[in-house]
Each structure stands twice: as C-alpha cells, then as structure tokens.
Amino acid sequence: MGGPTTHGVSDEVWQVIAAEGERAAAQERRALTWAAGLVATFVVVTSVLFWGGILTPRLDGGTSSGGSSDATARTSTLSFELHNSGLLNENVGHFESTLPGLEVVRSVPGRPVVARGSMQQVHLELHATDCARLVPAARQASDEHVFGAGVTVVVARPWGPARTTVTPPSGLADMALLACGAEPSDTGPAG
C-alpha cells in the first residue's frame, strides 16, 4: 500500500479528489455566472417592459380637471390632463367609459399623441344612455374610490390595442350623476 493515510484514505486519492473538486468548482462557477447573468437580464427587461410602459401604457389623469353637465340633454363634458410617464409616445386610439350606461361620444383632440414625459389636455363629451344602470354604478364607484370611476384609454401597440384606466380628479362618476339629474356623491370626510 502506498504512503500515509488520512481517515483511511491515501494521499494519492485525496489528490485525485482535490483535482476533481477544482474542476467541478470551475464548471459550477461558470454555470452560476451564466445563471446570474440570465436572471439579471430578465429583471432588467421585465422592469423596462412594465415600468417603461411598453406593455401597459403609463398614463394618468393628472392633477387638474373640470367638467360640466346638462341633465336635460343627458350629457357631460370632462376635461383633464393626460400625463405620459412611460418611455414611449402614446398614440391614443379612443377613450371609453368604465361606467355602464355612459358613452364617450367625442374627444378633443380626436386621436391625441402624448409624447413621453409630457402632458396633453383632453376634452371628452359624454352621453348618459341608461341612467337606470348608470346612477347605481356611479354611486358605487364614488363610494369605492376617492375620485370615482375612471376613463379607459386605448392606445395602439404593434400587437394590437392596449388599455389602461386613468382617473381624473373631477371624477367621471360625478359627471355621470349630474348628466342623469342625480346629486353627486359626497366622497369627502363626514363632518
């Protein structure tokens, strides 16, 4: 038998084990480096897709809005600032109401382009088509959200339309209630 032993294993065997261990460690380091690179790439790409507004538009209803209503005509107007905090210019196709029984009849500008990092003033003309459905839905939206219901913004993407909802401070719900001749909800603190 050759040379001294440690724990019953000869030095030659320990040398073979050490060489194999170094070779395996080098392979594991390469695999771990490759996996870490893939994970880092995935995190960066996912962040850009979501927070950059590439998959879902990064639009909001701004901090300034106003409107008017005519209960006789069952119409309302809503003006607000449409802000784009994404990385892409947004080509707005159209606007939709999130409340049943309320239609967006017209928008000015008709098909706005909101540049990245900028704001576009938008004016919507709304028509109450079904006050029996609209009034309860608008009251519920006002009870559930500080600004009430939002406006769905449909933008163009290469793979088809993408939707996001913005909530202007004036609140679509109050405009809808006034168009139906109902008193707006008081969503402020009681007192």
N, C-alpha and C positions, 0 to 999 in steps of 0.2 A: 504494500500500500504506500502511496506517496505521501509525503510531508505531514505537517501538523494539521490538526482538525480543530474547528471551532463549532461547538454544538453538534459534533458528529459529522460535520461537512468539511471536506478538504478545501484547502486554499484554491486549488485549481477550479473546483466547482464554484466557489464564491466569485472568482474572476470571470467565469463564463456568465454567471448570474448578473454581475455588475455591468458587463458589456451589453448584455441583452436589455437590462434595465435602462441604460443610457439611450440605446437605440429606440426603445419603446417610448421613453420620455420625449425624445426629439419628435417622433411621429405624433404623439399626443399634443405637444406644443403647437405643431403645425395645424392639426385638426382644431384645436381650441382657438388658435388665432383666426383661422378661416371662419369658424362658427361665430366668433365675436364680431368679425367684420360683417358677416351676413346680418346679424342681429342689429348692429349699429346702422347699417344701410336701411334695413326695414323700418327702424324707428324714425330715421330722418325722412324717408319717403312718405311714411304714414303721416308724420307731422305736417309735412308740406301739403299733402293731399287734403287733410282735414282742416287744419288751421289756416291754410293759404286760400281756402275757398275753391279749390279745384273740383272737388266732388260736390260739395254743397256750398252754394253761394254764401258769402259772409256779408250779408246786408242787414241793416237795422233801420228802424223807423225814426231815428234821430231824436232830437230833444225839443223840437219846435213843430207844432202842428195847429191846425184850426179847421173849422168847418161851419156849415150851416145846413138847415133842414127846412123842408116845406111839407107839412103834413097833408095839405090839400092835394098836392101833386105826388105825394109819397116818394119824395126824392131827398137826397142829401148830397152834400159835397164834403170832401175831406182833402185837405192839403197838408203835406208833410215833407220832411227832408229824408230822402232815401240815401243812406250812407253806405259806402262800399269799403269794407276793411280787408278785403281779400287781395290776392296777388294778380287777379285777372280783371280786365274790363268786363263789365256785365252788360250783355245785350238783353234788355227786358223784352220779352215777347208780349206779355199781358199781365194783368192783375186779376185776382179772384177774391171774392168774399169768403171768409171762413164761417159765416153765419147762413143757415138755411133760410131761404126766402128773401135774400138780399143779393142783388146782382150789381157788378161793376159794369156800367153802361159805356163809359168812356174814360180815357186817361189822357192827360195833357202833361208832357208830350206823349204822343201815341205809343212809340216804341223807344223809350229812352235808352241811351248808352251811358252807364255810370262808370266813369274811369276809376281805376284802382286808387284807393286812398282819397277819394273825393265824394262829393255830395251832389245830388240832383233834386231840385224841387219838383214834386209830383202833385198833380191835382186830379182827384178821382170824382166822377159823377156816379152816384149810386141810386138804385131804384128798389124800393120795397115791393116785392112781387107777392109775398104771402105773409101778412102781418100776424096771422094766427100762429104760424110756426116761428116767425122772426122774434116776436116780443119775448116769449119764454126763453129762447136760446140766447138772446142778447142779455136778458137779466141774469141768466146763469153764468154767462161769460164775465159779466161785470162783478159778480159775486166771487168768482174763482181767480180772477186776475186783476191786478191793480189798474191796468189800462184797458181792460175788457178784451174783446176779440181782436184778432189781427187781420192783416191783409196778406194773402198768398201772392208772392211774386214768382212768376215763371220766367226763367232765363234760358237762353239757348246754350247747349253744350254739343260737342261733336257727336256724342252718342244719343242725343235726344234732350228733351226738356228736363230741367232740374227745378225743383220747387223749394222755396223757403218762406217762412212766415215772419213778417215784421209787424210790430205793434207800435203805431204812432201814439204819442202821448194823449191826443184828444180822444182817442178810443172810438173804434168802429161801432161798438155796442151802443154808445150814447147817440151817435148819429142815426143809427138804425131805429132806436126807440123814438127819437124825435120825428123821423120820417113816418112812423106809424101813429103819431099823435100821442104817444105814451111819454110819461115823465122819465127822464134818465135816472139810472140807478145812482144812489149815493154810495160810492165805494170808499169814501174817506172815513176817518175815525169818528166814531159817535161822540157827541159831547156838545 
